[in-house]
Amino acid sequence: MQSEPTAPARGVASAATLAAAALLAACGGGDPDLPAQFGDPDTALRRSDLLPIAQPLRGQRQAAAAQRLPTPTELLDFAERQYAQFFPSNETNQLSGDVVYRFYPRSGNYVGVSGDAVLVLGPLSNNVVTHVGNMRDFAAAVLASRPALRAVSDEEAARFVLHAQFSTSTEDIAAVRAQGYENWLDAQLALPSSQSGWDWLTQKGYATVDTNEFFFAMGTNNYMIWYQMFQSPDAVRRRWALALSEIFVVSWRGIKDVLNWDNFAMAEYWDLLCGHALGNYREMLEALTLNPAMGAFLSTRGNQREDATTGRLPDENYAREVMQLFSIGLHDLNLDASIKRDGNGQPIESYSADDVSHLARVFTGYDQDRSHPTFVNPKPPHQTIMNVVAVRGRMVLDATKHSTAEKSFLGVTIPANTPAVESLRIALDTLANHPNTAPFLARQFIQRLVTSNPAPAYIARVASTFVNNGAGVRGDLKAVLRAVLLDPEARGAASLASPTFGKLREPMLRIAQWGRTFKLHSKRGTWKANFGPWDPVRDLGQFPLDPPSVFSYFRPGYVPPGTQMAQTGATTPEFQIVNESTVATWINQLMSVVFRGIWVSAPQQAANSPVPSATDGQDIAPDYSVEKALVGDSSALVRRLNLLLCAGQLSPATSARIAEALRVDGIRSDSSDDFKQIHVARAIVFVMCCADYLVQR
Amino acid sequence: MHILNDERHTRRTFLRRASQLALAGSATPLALSLAAMGEAAAFDATDYKALVCVFLFGGNDYANTVVPLDDTRYAAYSRLRGAGAGAGLVIPQSALTSTELRPTTALPDGTRYALAPEMPELAALFHQGRLAVQLNVGPLVVPLTRVQYDAGILPRPPKLFSHNDQQSVWQAQGAEGSTRGWGGNIGDLALSANSKAMFTCISVTGNTVFLSGQNALQYQCSKAGAVAVEAIRGSPGGQFFYMPAMRSMFEELVQQPQTHVLAEEYNRVVRRSLSAESQVSAALGPVQLNTGFPADNKLAEQLQIVARLIGARNALGVKRQVFFVSLEGFDVHDNMGTRQPALLRRLSQALGAFDASLRELGMVDQVTTFTASDFGRTLSVNGDGTDHGWGGHQFVLGGAVKGKAFYGAPAPLSVGNSSAPDDQWHVGQGRLLPSTSVDQFGATLAQWFGVSEEERYGVLPNLRNFGDRAGRPDYPVDLGFMRR
């Protein structure tokens, strides 16, 4: 949603101001700040002839309406291509208020997007802010003239699919090559959201109240999330939701002992992310704030107003973390996530302890909905158990427990006695519209999906799309996801050739990829897939929806000491869980599942079983039938695994070496099925334990 | 550091030796080769020393750990936390008698403290003279009063009250993103004393900047010892890679040099892991430790392996080590009345068992353990919990500790914002303004460890703002809690 523009000077800027700007430009003194008038398109002069578009294209309004509007980045790239006489270089996006713009030192011209208006300023417009059209007017020309974005090889297609979701298949690769990146991606994004985690748990019987005590912490939510990762057909949405879960964190271990139905609470939180992943950030932020699991995790649940007589103050947990982690971060940022500096060269803290204390007052008065009938645990000691509805939907407000004090934070003052709903709206609007939010989140989105130390210009492009999706809407998460995945930095060959581009695959995603690639299936259909830290020599070290704290598994700013990354300050978050233990436990863990699948105790029933039973075994098994048909040709087998698992990124030397190693066991096309099974398992272990695979580029 | 003779430990010698460090334990990216040092130092068991940092993640509430006991102060504590009395946030005075701390020299003004009732083991260690309490310690850049803090006229630690940053400031004197910790800086000086430098800095709990020095890097050991890769070492069920040729090709492939920076850095860790594992496993094998450690206690599990590693020190070829272990869950914004006691019980039992195991090994004078935490918390309560603070009370444990004593200044109990003396040692809501800095705390430990005076300023660069050299004898660089 668009924020109020900053109060601009009305009418034409003074010649002196613009002359000064032009002078700075001529001296090459960096990019001057955008003149304030730029932010008020309504007062701009209108000249639709200034940036002419061929008439047929301009007349194709209906065609344009059927397509989407371009993002600001696409529009500005088009301006550079089409009107190079005015915009003669490749510049990076910048932000002023809500205006995404570029400045060209050689010509002294600005071009920018404000809402859905395209504005220019500079010598080309006689130094008058000029509205040259709307995004609609340029849409057809922009979208038609973009350089073709197509995969020219299976490897390129696979690389794209693996950026976008958990795994790839030969079918996906063929579809991407036939349809092009954008059409394929849009088709994935248009898939309806598949079965919710809540419904899955219910279907599997975990809402039943009996002596199994499913309402207590048993880890059945783990079955849910692993199933979602292994099986959901709308894989792009779910992959993106998982990335969001590593930023907008609720961790199971933080809530499992403090509310009933922790499994459904985690499912509801997960479903919230899936539901909002392709929607709007501002709405997601509100839903998260009032989500019961989040309430239990960051103590908004039951948070009460201040009390002068007892000295009680509101709990500050959520207020701090919603700023530090979910919206504005710790310092002021430019659009490319570089840190703003004050006059002494110091970073500028974005909020103070007082901001936290005051914002905390907004999040008072909320609690789980306890109005629904409770029940009694059928098992002794027959405790009272809350209705499962209490972990669903939104927490409810008790206005008598809401702080009526004045609340001043981040330059905003909410008057005393403002109703809670209004206070919440103001607070969340303030966070969502803050200039930090777009770059703070954009950098992390890129880190989750594509590369650990993204180029500033890439960040600026993605952040621009957060600011404005092209239709003047802020916080369009679907548009932002597209921007991350379709950016030339992610798709181009240059990044693939770079020795620093990419990211270390997360351990849980390696397992998810294995499971999907090899069509993991639960023989008895109970899908009790789980991994845990039970065995120190096989510890996966990372569990979905269950990081050590709200700070996730690793920090976005983590730089591993004593490495080449430390010399340049390159951030590589996933290295925070890399050490002498975890590199070894990964190999052991993979080996323990890759041959016959995941061991399940009592796979015939939903409940756990504390004692061994005859049915225990590898209920959740992979399907290596295609691979087994290739065992007679080790190079072909390695080629297939190379393509599907790492988009052909194994070096030729590594591929050859693996093929050579695989021949050592004497496998033949007519070997037994069992021998072929373990042979394929060996091949997978070879591929998935070498660094060529482990670093995704 | 003055361990063997001076010649080995001049800065020039250190630098020359650093270039000889063809060790995977160093930051220099050379091929794996755990070569013994030139001069085979004799590993004299009596000359061993280790520091063990026990990090309490989340920010431990000081006021319910070291609890005011004398009537005046107890009354203030009980009043100021009264809003949380129904949620268990005011410990009954009668519950504190069994864990009262009776120091050798009484505190002034009749001040008395007790530990939380869940900590009888630590209370016993206090009275046996092996535990000291450091009051109100936390990060400072320079000595600071409340007036100066409120006016913002003197430098203060970055990003106060933020978990991840304060964890980093405690460990590395800088906000998140810092790459050198004072444990690692101490480790740098210790490398040349150890024949296997890789085992100088050991974490049992995950990556930590505390143990990163310029050359010293942490070695990660699991609570079950070094993790062997079954595909390479073989395993009981192991038909997977039973052919030696396949196994050795696998072993080669997972370590091979890479041109991609991230891939190469990953493989360096793999090389270290494989190289170290057989040595650590062999060293731990013969170590007999009969002391029982409490079950269901993650800190105890970690300290148990630390004890065994100390028992294996000669086989590991080390005389000076720095360890890092941790306990999580201290961020008690809510449910503090149930969560914190459970954590303090684990802390006390784990440290009690650790002390007993060191006595069994005969190493209790050679190992000094200290606690640290992101921060203390507010004195005021939010109903059923507390919020982020700053200064807190920490423990120092070991045979070389001058125990049965308090160090640092007791802070008055107040949450007001007046100019009265009682309000000068907190910065609002009873968040303590530290009267002792982490630098002084670390320097005192480093001194015992053998770090010379000059080198202490290198280990803790911020130390120069305290003590006589800074004209602040009221912030001494030797807090006095260690015997010589």
Interface residues (C-beta under 8 A of the other chain):
Chain A: V258 L298 S299 R301 G302 N303 Q304 D307 T310 G311 R312 L313 P314 D315 E316 N317 R320 Q324 L330 E349 A353 V356 S452 P499 T500 G502 K503 L504 P536 V537 D539 P548 S549 F551 R555 G557 Y558 V559 P560 P561 G562 T563 Q564 M565 A566 A570 T572 F575 Q576 I577 V578 N579 E580 S581 T582 V583 A584 T585 I587 N588 M591 F595 T654 R657 I658 E660 A661 L662 V664 D665 I678 A681 R682 V685 F686 C689 C690 A691 D692 L694 V695 R697
Chain B: S26 A27 P29 F57 G58 L80 G82 A83 G84 K159 L160 F161 S162 H163 N164 D165 E176 G177 T179 R180 G184 S203 G206 N207 V209 S212 N215 L217 Q218 Y219 Q220 C221 S222 K223 A224 A226 V227 A228 V229 E230 A231 Q239 F240 F241 M243 A245 M246 M249 F250 L253 V254 Q256 Q258 T259 H260 V261 L262 A263 E264 E265 Y266 N267 R268 V269 V270 R272 S273 L274 A276 E277 E328 D331 H333 D334 N335 T378 S380 V381 N382 G383 D384 G385 D387 H388 V415 G428 Q429
